[in-house]
Amino acid sequence: MTRPSIVLRLTRQSLTVPIRPLPRIASISSTTHRSYFRPYSSTPGLETDGGEVKPEATQVGTGSTTEVKDGKLEVEKKATEEKIASLESRIKELEKDLLYTRAEVQTATRRGIEERQKASEFAISSFARSLLSTADDLSLALSSVPAPTSTEENKSLYQLYKGVQLTHKALCATLARNGVKPFEKILGEKFDPNLHEAVFQIPKESVPISKVREDGGLSDSEGKVDEIKEEKSEWGPGEVFDVQKEGWMIGNRVLRPAQVGVTQME
């Protein structure tokens, strides 16, 4: 019986345990709430955990980055301008070199042409010089006899004369095609040691009246020996008044000087 009473007592004790009241919630003090005011600014700010507003740090970083980029662009621009100036200078040098090279090529081409002409002239000089004696003989034959008329009595002589004349003409034309030509004019010219070979000299007062033909020499490439241009009665000192042999040119070079008679110098 004793045992159940004990249980009851314990139960009663547990039921009579006083309940502690809950603590009151502390009122929010006005000192714990802070308000911060800042003047108007265009720079946005960020609020920290403590409630303070600070300027946004990224704006400063953005400005610094922009300045760095501008500096890099300025450096790159300057480097590009220097490179462009260097390339323009190089282009001018290359253009100048190109002009020099082109001039050298043109000079070399001209010299090559001149050398070929000289080689061709020298190659035929010996052969052409050997033909000059034949041309001299034909010219002398034509100038030794008057041109005959075509009649029944002298028909053969006329044909012979024309044959010699045509032969002389063909020979002179062949020489001319290879650059070998007689002097254009000899009689009445001043003596030139580069063109003339003086065979004899006489005083100018002793020179007889001479017939100066149209070609200025004994004959021309067409064998015209009977055409008279003028009569010359007065001679100056050092003038060619007589031609023994014609002078010939090959290109711009003297192949054979003319053998002439010259009046004496005063």
KOLKETI-46675 format. One record per residue (C-alpha): residue number from 1; residue in three letters; x, y, z. Coordinates in steps of 0.1 Angstrom, whole numbers. Layout:
<logus>
 vextor senu     x     y     z
    NUM  ALA     X     Y     Z
...
</logus>
This chain:
<logus>
 vextor senu     x     y     z
      1  MET     0     0     0
      2  THR    29    22     8
      3  ARG    42    20   -28
      4  PRO    12    35   -46
      5  SER    12    65   -24
      6  ILE    47    73   -33
      7  VAL    38    72   -70
      8  LEU     9    95   -64
      9  ARG    31   119   -46
     10  LEU    56   120   -74
     11  THR    28   126   -98
     12  ARG    15   155   -78
     13  GLN    50   169   -75
     14  SER    54   169  -113
     15  LEU    20   185  -117
     16  THR    28   213   -92
     17  VAL    61   223  -107
     18  PRO    58   260  -112
     19  ILE    61   273  -148
     20  ARG    86   301  -153
     21  PRO    73   330  -172
     22  LEU    90   338  -205
     23  PRO   114   368  -204
     24  ARG   101   399  -218
     25  ILE   114   410  -252
     26  ALA   136   439  -248
     27  SER   123   470  -264
     28  ILE   143   484  -292
     29  SER   162   513  -280
     30  SER   163   544  -301
     31  THR   200   545  -297
     32  THR   205   512  -317
     33  HIS   188   527  -348
     34  ARG   210   550  -368
     35  SER   202   569  -399
     36  TYR   229   583  -421
     37  PHE   223   611  -446
     38  ARG   249   622  -472
     39  PRO   248   651  -496
     40  TYR   236   646  -531
     41  SER   262   629  -553
     42  SER   261   615  -588
     43  THR   284   587  -577
     44  PRO   263   557  -566
     45  GLY   272   542  -533
     46  LEU   270   508  -517
     47  GLU   256   501  -482
     48  THR   278   480  -459
     49  ASP   267   456  -433
     50  GLY   269   483  -407
     51  GLY   245   505  -427
     52  GLU   271   529  -439
     53  VAL   270   540  -475
     54  LYS   303   542  -493
     55  PRO   311   553  -528
     56  GLU   312   525  -554
     57  ALA   348   514  -558
     58  THR   342   500  -593
     59  GLN   338   536  -607
     60  VAL   374   544  -597
     61  GLY   385   512  -612
     62  THR   367   519  -644
     63  GLY   383   554  -647
     64  SER   417   539  -642
     65  THR   411   512  -668
     66  THR   399   538  -693
     67  GLU   431   559  -687
     68  VAL   452   528  -692
     69  LYS   434   519  -724
     70  ASP   438   555  -737
     71  GLY   475   553  -729
     72  LYS   479   520  -747
     73  LEU   460   534  -777
     74  GLU   482   565  -778
     75  VAL   513   543  -777
     76  GLU   499   521  -804
     77  LYS   489   551  -825
     78  LYS   524   566  -822
     79  ALA   540   533  -831
     80  THR   517   529  -861
     81  GLU   525   564  -873
     82  GLU   563   557  -870
     83  LYS   558   525  -889
     84  ILE   539   543  -916
     85  ALA   566   570  -919
     86  SER   592   543  -921
     87  LEU   573   524  -948
     88  GLU   567   557  -968
     89  SER   605   564  -966
     90  ARG   612   529  -978
     91  ILE   587   533 -1006
     92  LYS   605   565 -1017
     93  GLU   639   547 -1016
     94  LEU   625   518 -1037
     95  GLU   610   542 -1062
     96  LYS   643   560 -1065
     97  ASP   661   526 -1069
     98  LEU   635   516 -1095
     99  LEU   642   548 -1115
    100  TYR   679   542 -1113
    101  THR   675   506 -1123
    102  ARG   653   516 -1152
    103  ALA   678   542 -1164
    104  GLU   706   517 -1161
    105  VAL   686   491 -1181
    106  GLN   678   518 -1208
    107  THR   715   528 -1209
    108  ALA   726   491 -1211
    109  THR   700   485 -1239
    110  ARG   712   515 -1258
    111  ARG   749   505 -1254
    112  GLY   740   470 -1265
    113  ILE   724   483 -1297
    114  GLU   754   506 -1303
    115  GLU   778   478 -1297
    116  ARG   759   455 -1321
    117  GLN   759   483 -1347
    118  LYS   797   488 -1342
    119  ALA   803   451 -1344
    120  SER   782   449 -1376
    121  GLU   801   479 -1390
    122  PHE   835   464 -1382
    123  ALA   824   431 -1397
    124  ILE   816   446 -1431
    125  SER   842   474 -1430
    126  SER   869   453 -1446
    127  PHE   846   439 -1473
    128  ALA   831   473 -1480
    129  ARG   865   489 -1482
    130  SER   875   464 -1509
    131  LEU   845   474 -1529
    132  LEU   853   511 -1529
    133  SER   880   506 -1555
    134  THR   854   491 -1578
    135  ALA   830   521 -1572
    136  ASP   860   544 -1579
    137  ASP   867   527 -1612
    138  LEU   830   529 -1623
    139  SER   828   565 -1613
    140  LEU   860   574 -1631
    141  ALA   847   556 -1663
    142  LEU   814   575 -1662
    143  SER   832   609 -1657
    144  SER   857   603 -1684
    145  VAL   833   603 -1713
    146  PRO   803   624 -1720
    147  ALA   769   608 -1718
    148  PRO   761   596 -1754
    149  THR   727   600 -1770
    150  SER   706   571 -1782
    151  THR   711   571 -1819
    152  GLU   717   544 -1845
    153  GLU   753   554 -1849
    154  ASN   763   551 -1812
    155  LYS   736   527 -1800
    156  SER   762   503 -1787
    157  LEU   781   530 -1769
    158  TYR   749   543 -1753
    159  GLN   740   508 -1741
    160  LEU   775   503 -1727
    161  TYR   774   537 -1709
    162  LYS   739   529 -1694
    163  GLY   751   495 -1683
    164  VAL   781   510 -1664
    165  GLN   759   536 -1650
    166  LEU   733   510 -1637
    167  THR   761   489 -1623
    168  HIS   775   518 -1604
    169  LYS   741   527 -1591
    170  ALA   734   491 -1580
    171  LEU   767   489 -1562
    172  CYS   762   522 -1544
    173  ALA   727   511 -1534
    174  THR   740   479 -1520
    175  LEU   766   497 -1500
    176  ALA   740   522 -1487
    177  ARG   718   494 -1475
    178  ASN   747   483 -1452
    179  GLY   753   518 -1439
    180  VAL   781   527 -1464
    181  LYS   776   560 -1481
    182  PRO   797   586 -1498
    183  PHE   803   621 -1484
    184  GLU   774   644 -1492
    185  LYS   796   673 -1502
    186  ILE   833   677 -1507
    187  LEU   841   705 -1531
    188  GLY   842   740 -1516
    189  GLU   843   726 -1480
    190  LYS   869   737 -1455
    191  PHE   897   711 -1452
    192  ASP   890   688 -1423
    193  PRO   918   663 -1414
    194  ASN   892   639 -1400
    195  LEU   874   637 -1433
    196  HIS   900   647 -1460
    197  GLU   934   636 -1470
    198  ALA   953   664 -1488
    199  VAL   971   651 -1518
    200  PHE   984   684 -1530
    201  GLN   981   722 -1523
    202  ILE   982   752 -1546
    203  PRO   977   789 -1541
    204  LYS   941   799 -1543
    205  GLU   949   823 -1572
    206  SER   961   794 -1593
    207  VAL   929   774 -1590
    208  PRO   911   772 -1624
    209  ILE   874   777 -1626
    210  SER   858   744 -1616
    211  LYS   824   729 -1622
    212  VAL   807   720 -1589
    213  ARG   782   692 -1594
    214  GLU   750   688 -1576
    215  ASP   763   661 -1553
    216  GLY   794   681 -1544
    217  GLY   817   653 -1555
    218  LEU   827   631 -1584
    219  SER   794   612 -1583
    220  ASP   765   602 -1561
    221  SER   748   569 -1553
    222  GLU   728   573 -1585
    223  GLY   758   579 -1608
    224  LYS   748   615 -1617
    225  VAL   780   629 -1631
    226  ASP   767   653 -1658
    227  GLU   746   676 -1636
    228  ILE   762   710 -1629
    229  LYS   751   731 -1599
    230  GLU   773   762 -1602
    231  GLU   806   775 -1613
    232  LYS   830   786 -1586
    233  SER   856   812 -1596
    234  GLU   868   823 -1562
    235  TRP   884   801 -1536
    236  GLY   892   808 -1500
    237  PRO   923   796 -1481
    238  GLY   922   759 -1470
    239  GLU   892   749 -1492
    240  VAL   888   717 -1511
    241  PHE   889   725 -1549
    242  ASP   896   691 -1563
    243  VAL   886   655 -1555
    244  GLN   908   626 -1565
    245  LYS   888   599 -1546
    246  GLU   855   602 -1529
    247  GLY   853   598 -1491
    248  TRP   830   572 -1476
    249  MET   812   568 -1443
    250  ILE   800   536 -1426
    251  GLY   774   546 -1401
    252  ASN   788   576 -1382
    253  ARG   824   566 -1387
    254  VAL   848   575 -1416
    255  LEU   855   544 -1437
    256  ARG   878   562 -1460
    257  PRO   888   598 -1461
    258  ALA   885   617 -1494
    259  GLN   917   624 -1513
    260  VAL   915   660 -1522
    261  GLY   934   690 -1535
    262  VAL   934   720 -1511
    263  THR   942   757 -1515
    264  GLN   971   770 -1494
    265  MET   964   787 -1461
    266  GLU   974   823 -1459
</logus>
